[in-house]
């Protein structure tokens, strides 16, 4: 049986979170979804075996996606991170500065999103 990859999806927008989580679950990933950065960081520390990839919104209350990316990249440099955003003039600059592997602007094409995930995971194997 093929290995099921574990993904963490973080977005404070319920609709976006549900759409992405359902899509990725249908694609065969084991998806954990959370609404905020604090919960995401706690899960990164407690999830047995860690996550194979993290998808995070950039603009969220309390702990931003940029902070999540910076912390994850410092503690788990091998874990690819995709930043997603619907805000700002130059959100890519922030995400790139924090070392996100890919930055996608919402709305994005889900099949393209899945191809990016597959490529990032394949690079890490």
C-alpha positions in Angstrom: 0.0 0.0 0.0 1.2 3.5 -0.8 2.3 5.7 2.0 -0.4 8.3 2.9 1.2 11.7 3.3 0.2 13.8 6.3 -0.6 17.4 5.6 -1.4 20.3 7.9 -3.7 23.0 6.6 -4.0 26.3 8.5 -6.5 29.0 7.6 -8.7 31.2 9.6 -11.4 31.2 6.9 -13.7 28.3 7.5 -14.8 28.0 3.9 -11.3 28.0 2.5 -10.1 25.5 5.2 -13.0 23.1 4.4 -12.6 23.3 0.6 -8.9 22.6 0.7 -9.2 19.9 3.4 -12.0 18.1 1.6 -10.2 18.3 -1.8 -6.9 17.0 -0.3 -8.6 14.2 1.6 -10.3 13.1 -1.6 -6.8 13.0 -3.2 -5.7 10.5 -0.6 -3.8 12.7 1.9 -4.2 12.4 5.6 -5.3 16.0 6.4 -5.3 17.8 9.7 -6.9 21.3 9.5 -6.8 24.0 12.1 -8.1 27.6 12.3 -5.1 29.4 13.8 -1.4 29.5 14.0 -1.1 28.6 17.7 -2.9 25.4 17.2 -0.8 24.6 14.1 2.5 25.1 16.0 1.2 22.9 18.9 0.3 20.2 16.4 3.8 20.4 14.8 5.3 19.5 18.1 2.9 16.8 19.1 2.0 15.0 15.8 3.7 11.6 15.9 6.0 11.4 12.9 5.4 15.1 12.1 3.8 16.4 8.9 5.0 15.8 5.3 3.9 19.2 4.2 2.2 22.3 5.6 -0.2 24.7 3.9 -0.8 28.0 5.7 -2.7 31.2 5.1 -0.5 34.2 5.5 -2.8 36.7 7.1 -4.4 35.4 10.3 -5.1 36.8 13.8 -2.6 36.2 16.7 0.1 34.1 14.9 0.5 34.9 11.2 1.4 32.5 8.5 4.7 34.3 8.2 5.5 33.4 11.8 4.4 29.8 11.3 6.6 29.5 8.2 9.6 31.0 10.0 9.2 28.7 13.1 8.5 25.5 11.0 11.5 26.2 8.8 13.8 26.7 11.8 12.6 23.6 13.7 11.7 21.3 10.7 13.8 22.5 7.8 12.9 19.4 5.7 9.2 20.1 5.8 7.9 21.9 2.7 5.6 24.8 3.3 3.1 26.3 0.9 1.8 29.8 1.8 -1.6 30.8 0.5 -2.9 34.4 0.5 -5.7 36.6 -0.7 -4.3 39.8 0.8 -1.8 42.5 0.3 0.3 44.1 -2.4 3.4 42.0 -1.9 2.5 39.1 0.3 5.0 36.9 -1.6 7.9 39.0 -0.3 6.9 38.3 3.3 6.4 34.6 2.6 9.6 34.3 0.6 11.5 36.1 3.4 10.1 33.5 5.9 11.3 30.8 3.5 8.0 29.4 2.2 8.7 26.9 -0.6 5.7 28.1 -2.7 3.4 31.1 -2.5 -0.1 30.8 -4.1 -2.6 33.6 -4.4 -6.2 32.8 -3.7 -8.2 31.8 -5.5 -6.0 29.1 -7.0 -6.7 26.1 -9.2 -7.0 23.0 -6.9 -5.5 20.6 -9.5 -2.5 22.8 -9.9 -2.3 23.0 -6.1 -2.2 19.2 -5.9 0.6 19.1 -8.6 2.6 21.5 -6.5 2.1 19.4 -3.4 3.1 16.2 -5.2 6.2 17.8 -6.5 7.3 19.2 -3.1 6.7 15.9 -1.4 8.6 14.0 -4.2 11.5 16.4 -3.8 11.6 15.6 -0.1 11.5 11.8 -0.4 
